[in-house]
C-alpha cells in the first residue's frame, strides 16, 4: 500500500534508537524527509546515516534534549513546519512513589506531558493551514494498564492522553489528526533497564526475568521496533484521516480487556 505521504516532512523526537528510530525508519521508507532528535550525538548521527542508506530522503540530525526549551527550539528551527510530528521522550525511572520528590514529578511532566504539548502548540496551526497534519504521541501501555513501579510515567503520560482527547476533536475537520501509540513490551533499552530494576527485587538475573516475561505474553515474545514503526507510519498516512483521538495499544495481547 502506498501511504500517500511521499514528499512530506516529519519531526521525530528521541529517534536515535528504540521506538523513535523504528518510526523514523518506517517514515523514510515511505519517502518522508526527516528531522530527527536525540540527546546522544554519536548514536543519532549513526542512525541518520543508516536511514540515508535505507531510503533516498533528506535526514537532518539535531542533537539536544527535546524536554528542554533549548532542545525544542533547535528542533523547530530545523523543522518549523512539519507535516508529521512524532512526540517521544525517554520515560522516567522506575521506583517507589514514596521516594519521589516534587522535582522528580516536574521532570516527568516536562518530558512526557508538557514537551509534547509545546511541540503540538508550535506546529498544529501550520498543519491546519496546509490542510494536512499527523501527530503521533508515543506514550505507554501503562496509560491503559498502569505499572506500579512506573508511577511517574503513568501519571505524566495519562495527563497527555487526556489533553489530546479534547484537542484531537477540534483539529480533525482540517485533516489534522492526533493519536497515541501505546507500546507494551518492546525489545528496547527501556525494557532492558526495567528488567534490571525488577530482577534485583526478585533475586533473578535480567536474562531470566526477560525470558519469563516474554513467555508470559500471549505472543510469546517482545515486539520489534520495525512493527512499531509500521503502525506509526500508517497512522501518519493519507489513509488515516478518519482516525483521531485514539490510543493504539501494541502489547502482543497482554491487556486482558475486551475494549
N, C-alpha and C positions, 0 to 999 in steps of 0.2 A: 504493500500500500504506500502510495506517495502521500506523505503527511501534509503537503501543501505549505511548507514553511521555508523552502529553499530561498536564500537571499535575505532572510530575516536576521536580526542581531539579538544575541542573548547575553545577559549578565548572569554569570553563575558563581555563586559565593561558595567559599570553602571547597574548591574544586580540585585541589592538588591530589587528593586520594579519596577513597571510600565512596560514599553515595554521591557526593557532589561531582566527583570525577566520572562516575558512571553516567550521570545526567549530561555532563559536558560532552562526553564521547558520543552518546546517542544523538544529541542535537547536531553535532558536527557531521555525523554520517548522513543527516537529512539536509545538509547544505547550509546550516546556520553558522554565521560568523560569531565568534565568541570573545568576550572579555571575562577572564577567569581570575578569581582572587583566592588568596590563602596567606597565612602568616609565614610559612616556611618558603623562602625563596628558592632553594635548590630543588625541593620536591615540586614546587609549582612550575618552575622552568622545565623540569623533566617531563611533566605532564603536558605542558604546552607543546613541546617538541614531539611527543608521542602522538598528540592529536593532529598536528600538522602532517605527520607521515600517514595518518589514518585517512584523512579527508582533505580535499583541496579547499580549505576555508581559512580565513584570517583568524588568528588567535593572538590576543594580547593578554599578557600575564601581568597582573598588578599585585605586588606584594604588600600586605598590610592586614591589620586586624579589622575586619568588617564591623565588629562590635564597638569600634571607636569612631568618633566624629571624623578624625583624620583618615581612617581607613575607608569610610563611606565616601568621603569627599574625593579621594583618589580614584575609587572605583567609578563613581559617577562622572568624574572628569574624563575618564577614558571611554565611558559608555553613558552619555547623558540621556539618550533616547532609545532605550532597549525596547524591542518588540516583545521580548520574553525575559522574565525575571525569575530566577531560581533562588529563593531565600534558603540559606543553610548556614549553620554555625555549630561548632562543637558543643556538645552538651556539657552541663556542669557535672562535677564529680559525684559519685555515689556517697552515701553516708547516712548518719542518723540525724534527724531534724533537730534534736536537742543540742547538737554541736554547731549548727549553722548560725552565723551572725547576721545582722541586718545587711552588712556589706556582701555577704555570700548571696543573699536573696537579690540584692540590687544588681549584682554582677550577672546572675542568671537571667533576670528580667531584661537587662540591657542586651544580652546576647541573643536570647531565644524568644523575646516578645517585642521589645521596643525597636531593635535594629530592623527586623522585617517591616515593621510599621513605618519606620522612617524611610526605608527604601521604596515601599509602596507609595508613600506620600510624594516622594521625589519623582516618580515615574508614571504614575497611573493617569494623570491628566493628559500627558502626551500620548499615551496609548488610546485614551478616549478620543482625542482629536484626530488620530490617524485611523480610528475605527478598527483597530486590531490590538489585542494585548492578551498575553497569557502569563499569569503569575502562579507559581507553584511554591508552596511553603513546605519544606521538608521538616516535619515535626517528629512524631514518635508514636508507636503503637501504644505507648503509655497514656496518650490522650484518651484512648478508648478503654484501656485496661491498665490502671496505674501500677507502677512497680515501686514497692515500698522504699527501697534504698535510693530511688531516683526522684525523691520528692521535689527537689529544686527544678528538675526538668518537667515533672508532672504539672507543677503549678504554672511555670512560665509558658510552656507550650499550649496548655489548655487556655490560658488567657489570650494568646494569639488566635487560637481557633475561634473563640467567642467573638473577638473583634471582626475577624474575616466573615463570620456568618452573616453579619449585617451589611458590611461594605460590598460583598460579592453580589448581593441582590440589587445594588444600585448601579454597578458597572456593566452588568451583562447585556443590557439593552444597547450598549455601544460596542458589542463584540469584544469585551474585555472580561475575561474570566479569572477567578481566583479560587484555587483549590489546594487541598493539603494532601501530601503523601506521607503515610504513617508507616514507617518501617518497623518491622518486628526484628527477629534475629537475622541480621545480615553479617556476612563474614567481613568485618571491618576492624580497624584498630580500636574503635569504641567498644565493640562487643568483646574483644580480647581483653581490654582493660577491665571491663566489668567482671569477666571470668576470673581474673586475678584477684579482684576485691572479694568476690564471693567464695572462691576456692579457699582463701585463707580462713574465712569464717567457718567453713565446713570441714576443714582439715584434709582437703584434697588438692591434687595438682590442677592447674588450669586446664591441662590437656584432658584429664579425667572428667572434669566438670563439663568441658565443651562437648565431649563425646556423649555424655549423658543427656545434656540439654538438646543436642541435635537429634538424638534418637527419640526423645520425648515429643518432638514436634511432629504433627501429622504428616508433614512432608519428609520426615526422617533426615533432614539436612538443614543447613542455613541457606539463606538467599544469597544471590550474587549481585554485584554492582551492575552487571550488564542487564539483568532482569529489571532492576530498579530503574535504570536509565531508560529502558524501553517504555516502561509505564509513564515515566515523566514526559518523554518525547510525545507520546500520544496525547496527554493532557495539554500539551503545548501546540497541538496540531490544528490545522484549519477545520478538522472534522469534530473538534471538541467544543464548539461554541455554545452548545446547549447544556454543558456540564459546568456548574459553578456552585460554590459554597459547599462542595463535597469533600469528604475525607476518605481517601482510598487506603484501606488497611492492607498492608502486604506483610503477612506473617506466617505463611505456609499453613494457615488454618488453625493457628494456636488459639485465637479468641473463640470461645465456645458458644457465642450467641447466635441467634437467628438473623439479627439485623446488625 
